[in-house]
Amino acid sequence: MKRFTLTAFFVGLLAISWTLGYRPRPGAAQSPTSGHGKMRFRVLYTSDHLPPEARKVLTSAHGGFAVDLRPGKGETYFSLKGAGIVQIGGDLKSTRMLDTPAEMRDTNLHNTTIWYAPDGAPHLTFPSNEAGRVFTTNLDGKLEHTLLPPEGGSDLGHPIASDYFRGRGNFVPTDTEQLDGLLYITTGYSNLDFVLTARIVSTNPFRAVWHDLAFGGRGAGPGQFGTGHGITVPPGAKRLDVSDRPNSEIDRFTRYGQYLSTLRMPLGSFPCDIYYLGKYAVVGSLHGPDRSKGAPIYILEDDKVISTIMPKEDLGLKNFQHIHNAVLREYGNKLYVIAQAWNPGDFAILEQVP
């Protein structure tokens, strides 16, 4: 009698199961996904993807990303206190540290903005909520300019803002954008909570001065903020979108500071910032409506939420209780979300799945 092996038994069992119609459940052995419809995502990279210097200080991350959208580019930039500026390659496969000046490396840079001068030269601007400065560099991290707090006698274009600094109020920038030669700066971590502006006089050499345009202010009325946290200029638009975090909304303004409208986000979502890519947008949230599940990342199409990604609940990213920033990338006919968590800080790149 031939010996009947255990392997042969399972091979036979599998053959019988297949004959009876059993098939493995699709995705049973695949990575978990989160989101809805065409906007479902899985984890592509975690913090292991970052340089060692960045990983050492990642738990204190409290910033945001900027993407170079010029043709043939696609690099993403952000900064970590204690490490410096990080560049993510355009194909998302590589990361590297940039040589960062000590005054920037050793303070928190709360977000990152990339913009282009009239001659096409790219610049990165970083608001430091700790140092009370706004730093501008080139793409190699070379410091080009430091914008200091407004002096007491500065005319900022609104009596509340001017009087605030006349009374030695603190300057706490949280985000910046550039539009038509002006830097727009949110100050939501201070009692002021206005959007301030500085005029770029020249870029070679770089020079900027405070400008007489300020708008917003702390309050619950139209065009006022609970915390004006992030500011965004949608591509191709002459508009400013300010994330009003505790009011769960994005307030929209003309470049002259005139209130236009409000984009309502899910109640309790605390949007930190909004980032646009074509007809889509991504919003990272400090909280979610159900705080036990961690914070969501919302994907919008034409201003409507079409997908909710839950990094902690669905994808197992345990540090993503709070999300501080997220951007969308398109590469190889797929969308990717680059996201940063806060308190504790963490990092992940998510990949769209069919």
Number of C-alpha atoms within 10 A of each C-alpha: 3 4 5 8 8 9 9 10 10 11 11 12 12 13 11 12 12 12 10 9 7 11 9 8 7 7 9 8 8 8 11 14 22 23 22 13 10 11 21 20 26 22 20 16 16 14 16 11 19 21 16 14 15 24 17 13 16 23 17 17 26 24 26 27 25 21 22 20 17 10 6 8 12 19 20 22 25 24 28 28 20 19 24 26 24 23 25 21 15 19 13 19 9 13 18 17 21 17 14 19 14 11 12 27 17 16 19 23 32 29 28 26 23 23 18 15 15 10 7 8 12 15 21 23 26 28 29 23 24 15 18 19 19 25 20 23 20 15 18 14 20 15 19 17 17 18 16 15 19 23 12 14 11 16 19 21 16 16 10 15 25 20 16 17 20 15 10 12 17 16 25 25 31 28 31 28 22 23 17 11 15 21 22 24 26 31 27 27 17 18 15 23 27 24 26 27 23 21 19 18 13 11 15 9 8 14 14 18 15 21 19 16 20 24 22 26 22 17 12 10 10 13 22 19 26 20 26 32 28 30 29 23 22 16 12 7 10 13 19 25 24 30 31 27 25 19 21 21 25 28 24 23 21 14 17 12 18 14 17 14 14 17 13 14 22 14 13 18 25 29 33 29 30 25 25 19 16 10 9 16 21 23 29 28 28 26 26 23 14 11 14 11 16 23 29 30 28 25 26 20 15 10 13 14 16 16 21 19 23 23 30 19 17 16 18 13 18 14 19 29 26 26 32 31 29 27 25 21 22 16 11 6 7 11 17 22 22 21 23 28 31 21 15 17 22 26 25 22 22 24 21 20 16 9
